[in-house]
Amino acid sequence: MRIASTILVQEDLTWVDGQCSETRNTPGDLADVLPVGEKWFEVTREGVILLDGPVHDRMGFPAKHPANTRGLDAFLVPARAAGWNVSRPSPWMTFYAPGRPSIHIGLLGWLGTTNHALYVADDPGAMTYRMRRYHETLGSAFHGTPGISGTGLLRDHYRGKSPRWVGTFQGIAAADVETEARYVWKSPTHLPPLRAFSHTYDANLQYLGAANVTEVALDDLRHTGRREFTAKAAGYWKIIVPVWNDTRMPHPANAPVGQEKWVTTPTMQLLEQLADQGDTVMPEVLDSWTCDRTARVFRAWAEKISKGLDAVTNEPMSADQDALTVAIKRTYRETIGMSIRPGGRIYRPDWHHAVVGMARCNLFRRLRAAALAGHFPEEINVDAVTWGSDNPDPIAAAPAALAGRFRPGPGGWKVQETVQHAVVGA
């Protein structure tokens, strides 16, 4: 039985997962292409067929992406007559039918290099090989953009309590703003630098690790008003940002004291933890939109991404390793980003905000552990933290809170840069 994941059809050559053969009969219609994919993708149940510009031009889809695709829908009629479902002419079209594998058709003449993370114009063998490896390592074919591919990966491989993938958010003000923001912070007590060196460390795959452990709402959020906070509920909580007097650290809620603000459950959990330790006071809930049925929807997806990144480190060619690493990293970043945009297969801004909140809160806990040992940050830029030291060696100078964490993968850290400062009065 023939097995494949990616086919590229050119005028004279056909590439299958990196291997090349002569094209004997160049197809003249999409209805001729789909049965080929149906046979090759029978085992994988999903696959990609890329059509070179001159090939899809002959099928009725111009070699270059036209400004208006009206009238081109007629060229999808034969495929629909053969039982395939497809939406409209576009650079990527997914054809599906009951009992048949899903076939993603990519029109190369219409694709830009930015949305096709594995596109290699002058080496079709490398391109189809990399797309096969992407499919093998993640268990889902690359199509559309990394974010679209990642959304498909999340939906197709999630196993658990059924979630509402596209939620209803009319009237939920917290869903329409940047409810949880990433840290961009400088310490007022470290300007100008008081130490000879500033070492910056970067948290690896911070949002992938956060997504793995975040409990998100499975159903639409309900207006639950001034309910008492419970960590078992996911959603939004409106509070007055509580006191935080240690200016050597950013505020755990990343907002000015006294401001009315919507936050997510991960931020409330951190505030509760700090209140129990006597470092702040637990804020009263003024309003809420929450859901008591929750799950770690991103868990299996995050583990697939992480294992995929590990797997591609074994690629024999460094160029393939680099391209696949970039594509997989873009997949996880863009998937989380796409959840806040309406119109996709997943629209859950509450999930997006919860993951961002969890990532920031996990970082705060690491910062707090360092601070309790006397190491206060000079600067924080999202997932990069700078600490000052008189030791020029960044590993030796690192706070004890990072000990044993200089490793790849989620939860690990790496040295980003070291800056030496001029000695005052020298």
ZIVEN-V698964 format. One record per residue. RES is the residue in three letters. SS is DSSP state (H for helix, E for strand, C for the rest). PSI is psi in radians with two decimals (none if undefined). D_FIRST is the distance of its C-alpha to the first C-alpha in whole Angstrom. Layout:
BEGIN
((RES;SS;PSI;D_FIRST) (RES;SS;PSI;D_FIRST))
END
This chain:
BEGIN
((MET;C;2.33;0) (ARG;C;2.32;4) (ILE;C;2.32;6) (ALA;C;2.93;10) (SER;C;-0.47;13) (THR;E;2.24;16) (ILE;E;2.33;16) (LEU;E;2.15;19) (VAL;E;2.04;20) (GLN;C;-3.12;24) (GLU;C;-0.81;26) (ASP;C;-0.15;24) (LEU;E;2.61;22) (THR;E;2.27;18) (TRP;E;2.27;18) (VAL;E;1.89;14) (ASP;C;0.69;15) (GLY;C;-0.22;18) (GLN;E;2.58;17) (CYS;E;2.52;18) (SER;E;2.84;18) (GLU;E;2.52;20) (THR;C;1.96;20) (ARG;C;-0.82;20) (ASN;C;1.70;21) (THR;C;2.16;22) (PRO;C;2.53;22) (GLY;C;0.08;25) (ASP;C;2.54;25) (LEU;H;-0.57;23) (ALA;H;-0.37;22) (ASP;H;-0.46;20) (VAL;H;-0.70;18) (LEU;H;-0.71;17) (PRO;H;-0.54;15) (VAL;H;-0.84;13) (GLY;H;-0.64;13) (GLU;H;-0.66;12) (LYS;H;-0.81;9) (TRP;H;-0.52;8) (PHE;C;0.26;10) (GLU;C;-0.66;9) (VAL;C;-0.82;9) (THR;C;-0.32;12) (ARG;C;0.14;14) (GLU;E;2.52;15) (GLY;E;3.03;15) (VAL;E;2.35;18) (ILE;E;2.06;18) (LEU;E;2.32;21) (LEU;E;2.17;23) (ASP;C;2.74;26) (GLY;H;-0.92;30) (PRO;H;-0.54;30) (VAL;H;-0.87;27) (HIS;H;-0.34;28) (ASP;H;-0.71;31) (ARG;H;-0.40;30) (MET;C;-0.08;28) (GLY;C;-0.06;32) (PHE;C;1.93;32) (PRO;C;2.68;34) (ALA;C;-0.57;33) (LYS;C;2.60;36) (HIS;C;2.04;36) (PRO;C;2.72;39) (ALA;C;-0.51;41) (ASN;C;2.20;41) (THR;C;0.23;38) (ARG;C;2.42;40) (GLY;C;-0.39;38) (LEU;H;-0.28;35) (ASP;H;-0.44;34) (ALA;H;-0.48;34) (PHE;H;-0.06;31) (LEU;H;-0.15;29) (VAL;H;-0.79;30) (PRO;H;-0.66;27) (ALA;H;-0.72;24) (ARG;H;-0.64;27) (ALA;H;-0.45;27) (ALA;C;0.10;23) (GLY;C;0.07;24) (TRP;C;2.48;23) (ASN;E;2.37;26) (VAL;C;2.58;27) (SER;C;-1.26;30) (ARG;C;2.88;32) (PRO;C;2.22;31) (SER;C;2.93;31) (PRO;C;-0.60;30) (TRP;E;2.27;27) (MET;E;2.28;26) (THR;E;2.16;24) (PHE;E;2.24;22) (TYR;E;2.71;21) (ALA;C;2.61;21) (PRO;C;2.28;21) (GLY;C;0.04;18) (ARG;C;2.70;16) (PRO;C;2.64;15) (SER;E;2.33;18) (ILE;E;2.08;18) (HIS;E;2.04;21) (ILE;E;2.16;22) (GLY;E;2.19;24) (LEU;E;1.80;27) (LEU;H;-0.60;28) (GLY;H;-0.34;31) (TRP;H;-0.16;32) (LEU;C;2.45;31) (GLY;C;2.75;34) (THR;C;-0.36;33) (THR;C;-0.63;35) (ASN;C;-0.17;33) (HIS;C;1.65;30) (ALA;C;-0.34;30) (LEU;C;0.25;27) (TYR;C;2.24;28) (VAL;C;1.71;29) (ALA;C;-0.70;30) (ASP;C;0.09;30) (ASP;C;1.38;27) (PRO;H;-0.48;24) (GLY;H;-0.78;22) (ALA;H;-0.71;24) (MET;H;-0.86;24) (THR;H;-0.56;20) (TYR;H;-0.80;20) (ARG;H;-0.63;22) (MET;H;-0.62;21) (ARG;H;-0.77;17) (ARG;H;-0.64;20) (TYR;H;-0.82;22) (HIS;H;-0.77;19) (GLU;H;-0.75;18) (THR;H;-0.59;22) (LEU;H;-0.33;23) (GLY;C;0.26;20) (SER;C;2.48;20) (ALA;C;2.59;20) (PHE;C;2.25;23) (HIS;C;2.63;24) (GLY;C;-1.86;28) (THR;C;2.95;30) (PRO;H;-0.66;30) (GLY;H;-0.73;32) (ILE;H;-0.73;30) (SER;H;-0.74;27) (GLY;H;-0.62;29) (THR;H;-0.76;30) (GLY;H;-0.71;26) (LEU;H;-0.77;26) (LEU;H;-0.84;29) (ARG;H;-0.71;28) (ASP;H;-0.43;25) (HIS;H;0.02;25) (TYR;C;2.32;29) (ARG;C;2.07;29) (GLY;C;-2.87;33) (LYS;C;2.35;36) (SER;C;2.14;35) (PRO;C;2.86;37) (ARG;C;1.78;38) (TRP;C;-0.61;36) (VAL;E;1.86;38) (GLY;C;3.00;42) (THR;C;2.11;45) (PHE;C;0.26;48) (GLN;C;2.28;50) (GLY;C;-0.05;54) (ILE;C;1.67;52) (ALA;H;-0.64;54) (ALA;H;-0.43;53) (ALA;H;-0.28;49) (ASP;H;0.03;51) (VAL;C;3.09;52) (GLU;C;1.35;51) (THR;C;-0.79;52) (GLU;C;2.22;51) (ALA;C;2.67;51) (ARG;C;2.67;50) (TYR;C;2.23;53) (VAL;E;1.79;55) (TRP;E;2.48;58) (LYS;E;2.42;61) (SER;C;2.22;63) (PRO;H;-0.30;67) (THR;H;-0.03;68) (HIS;H;0.53;66) (LEU;C;2.05;67) (PRO;C;2.98;68) (PRO;C;2.36;66) (LEU;C;-0.17;68) (ARG;C;2.83;66) (ALA;C;-0.50;66) (PHE;E;2.58;62) (SER;E;2.05;59) (HIS;E;2.22;56) (THR;E;2.29;53) (TYR;E;2.49;50) (ASP;E;2.28;47) (ALA;E;2.14;45) (ASN;C;2.31;41) (LEU;C;0.82;39) (GLN;H;-0.76;42) (TYR;H;-0.41;41) (LEU;H;-0.79;37) (GLY;H;-0.67;39) (ALA;H;-0.74;41) (ALA;H;-0.65;39) (ASN;H;-0.67;37) (VAL;H;0.00;40) (THR;C;2.20;42) (GLU;C;2.18;42) (VAL;E;2.84;42) (ALA;E;2.34;43) (LEU;C;-0.45;40) (ASP;C;3.08;43) (ASP;C;2.56;45) (LEU;C;2.51;48) (ARG;E;2.60;51) (HIS;E;1.85;55) (THR;C;0.11;56) (GLY;C;-2.41;59) (ARG;C;0.84;61) (ARG;C;2.72;59) (GLU;C;2.46;60) (PHE;C;2.36;57) (THR;C;2.31;54) (ALA;C;-0.22;52) (LYS;C;-0.22;49) (ALA;C;2.42;49) (ALA;E;2.62;47) (GLY;E;-2.63;49) (TYR;E;2.48;52) (TRP;E;2.23;55) (LYS;E;2.20;58) (ILE;E;2.95;61) (ILE;E;2.13;64) (VAL;C;2.15;63) (PRO;C;2.98;65) (VAL;C;2.52;67) (TRP;C;1.90;65) (ASN;C;-0.12;68) (ASP;C;1.66;66) (THR;C;-0.12;66) (ARG;C;-0.08;65) (MET;C;2.62;61) (PRO;C;2.79;60) (HIS;C;2.38;60) (PRO;C;-0.49;57) (ALA;C;-0.03;57) (ASN;C;0.83;57) (ALA;C;2.75;60) (PRO;C;2.47;63) (VAL;C;2.39;66) (GLY;C;-0.15;67) (GLN;C;2.44;64) (GLU;E;2.26;63) (LYS;E;2.50;59) (TRP;E;2.34;56) (VAL;E;2.92;54) (THR;E;3.02;51) (THR;H;-0.74;50) (PRO;H;-0.67;49) (THR;H;-0.70;53) (MET;H;-0.65;55) (GLN;H;-0.72;53) (LEU;H;-0.78;55) (LEU;H;-0.68;58) (GLU;H;-0.76;58) (GLN;H;-0.79;58) (LEU;H;-0.60;60) (ALA;H;-0.71;63) (ASP;H;-0.53;62) (GLN;C;-0.06;63) (GLY;C;0.24;66) (ASP;C;-0.27;65) (THR;C;-2.99;65) (VAL;C;2.54;66) (MET;C;2.13;63) (PRO;C;2.62;63) (GLU;C;2.49;64) (VAL;C;2.09;61) (LEU;C;-0.50;63) (ASP;E;2.84;60) (SER;E;2.63;56) (TRP;E;1.95;53) (THR;E;3.00;50) (CYS;E;2.30;48) (ASP;C;-0.28;48) (ARG;C;1.95;44) (THR;E;2.89;42) (ALA;E;2.84;39) (ARG;C;1.36;38) (VAL;C;-0.58;35) (PHE;C;-0.05;34) (ARG;H;-0.98;34) (ALA;H;-0.66;30) (TRP;H;-0.82;30) (ALA;H;-0.66;32) (GLU;H;-0.62;31) (LYS;H;-0.76;27) (ILE;H;-0.80;29) (SER;H;-0.78;31) (LYS;H;-0.60;28) (GLY;H;-0.72;26) (LEU;H;-0.66;30) (ASP;H;-0.73;30) (ALA;H;-0.70;26) (VAL;H;-0.15;27) (THR;H;-0.26;30) (ASN;H;0.06;28) (GLU;C;2.30;26) (PRO;C;-0.48;27) (MET;C;2.20;29) (SER;H;-0.57;32) (ALA;H;-0.70;31) (ASP;H;-0.74;27) (GLN;H;-0.80;29) (ASP;H;-0.79;32) (ALA;H;-0.75;30) (LEU;H;-0.67;28) (THR;H;-0.80;31) (VAL;H;-0.76;33) (ALA;H;-0.73;30) (ILE;H;-0.68;29) (LYS;H;-0.73;33) (ARG;H;-0.60;33) (THR;H;-0.83;31) (TYR;H;-0.67;33) (ARG;H;-0.79;36) (GLU;H;-0.51;35) (THR;H;-0.82;34) (ILE;H;-0.67;37) (GLY;H;-0.63;39) (MET;H;-0.35;37) (SER;C;-0.23;38) (ILE;C;-0.04;42) (ARG;C;2.17;41) (PRO;C;2.67;41) (GLY;C;-0.16;38) (GLY;C;-3.08;35) (ARG;C;-0.31;33) (ILE;C;2.19;35) (TYR;E;1.64;39) (ARG;C;1.40;41) (PRO;H;-0.51;44) (ASP;H;-0.59;45) (TRP;H;-0.79;42) (HIS;H;-0.87;42) (HIS;H;-0.66;46) (ALA;H;-0.71;45) (VAL;H;-0.77;43) (VAL;H;-0.76;45) (GLY;H;-0.74;48) (MET;H;-0.73;46) (ALA;H;-0.79;46) (ARG;H;-0.71;49) (CYS;H;-0.66;51) (ASN;H;-0.69;49) (LEU;H;-0.73;50) (PHE;H;-0.73;53) (ARG;H;-0.67;53) (ARG;H;-0.71;52) (LEU;H;-0.70;55) (ARG;H;-0.69;58) (ALA;H;-0.70;57) (ALA;H;-0.71;58) (ALA;H;-0.66;61) (LEU;H;-0.38;62) (ALA;C;0.15;62) (GLY;C;0.13;64) (HIS;C;1.87;61) (PHE;C;2.43;61) (PRO;E;2.58;59) (GLU;E;-0.63;61) (GLU;E;2.59;58) (ILE;E;2.26;55) (ASN;E;1.59;52) (VAL;C;-1.61;49) (ASP;C;0.26;47) (ALA;E;2.25;50) (VAL;E;2.36;53) (THR;E;2.23;56) (TRP;E;2.54;58) (GLY;E;2.68;61) (SER;E;2.76;62) (ASP;C;-0.05;65) (ASN;C;2.19;62) (PRO;C;-0.24;60) (ASP;C;1.97;57) (PRO;H;-0.54;55) (ILE;H;-0.82;53) (ALA;H;-0.53;57) (ALA;H;-0.19;58) (ALA;C;2.51;55) (PRO;C;2.64;57) (ALA;H;-0.42;56) (ALA;H;-0.31;54) (LEU;H;0.01;51) (ALA;C;2.28;51) (GLY;C;0.07;48) (ARG;C;0.13;46) (PHE;C;1.50;46) (ARG;C;2.79;42) (PRO;C;2.91;39) (GLY;C;2.93;37) (PRO;C;2.43;39) (GLY;C;-0.25;42) (GLY;C;2.91;43) (TRP;E;2.80;45) (LYS;E;2.72;46) (VAL;E;2.22;49) (GLN;E;-0.86;49) (GLU;E;2.83;52) (THR;E;2.30;56) (VAL;E;2.23;59) (GLN;E;2.35;62) (HIS;C;2.59;65) (ALA;C;2.45;68) (VAL;C;2.16;71) (VAL;C;2.25;74) (GLY;C;-0.02;77) (ALA;C;none;76))
END
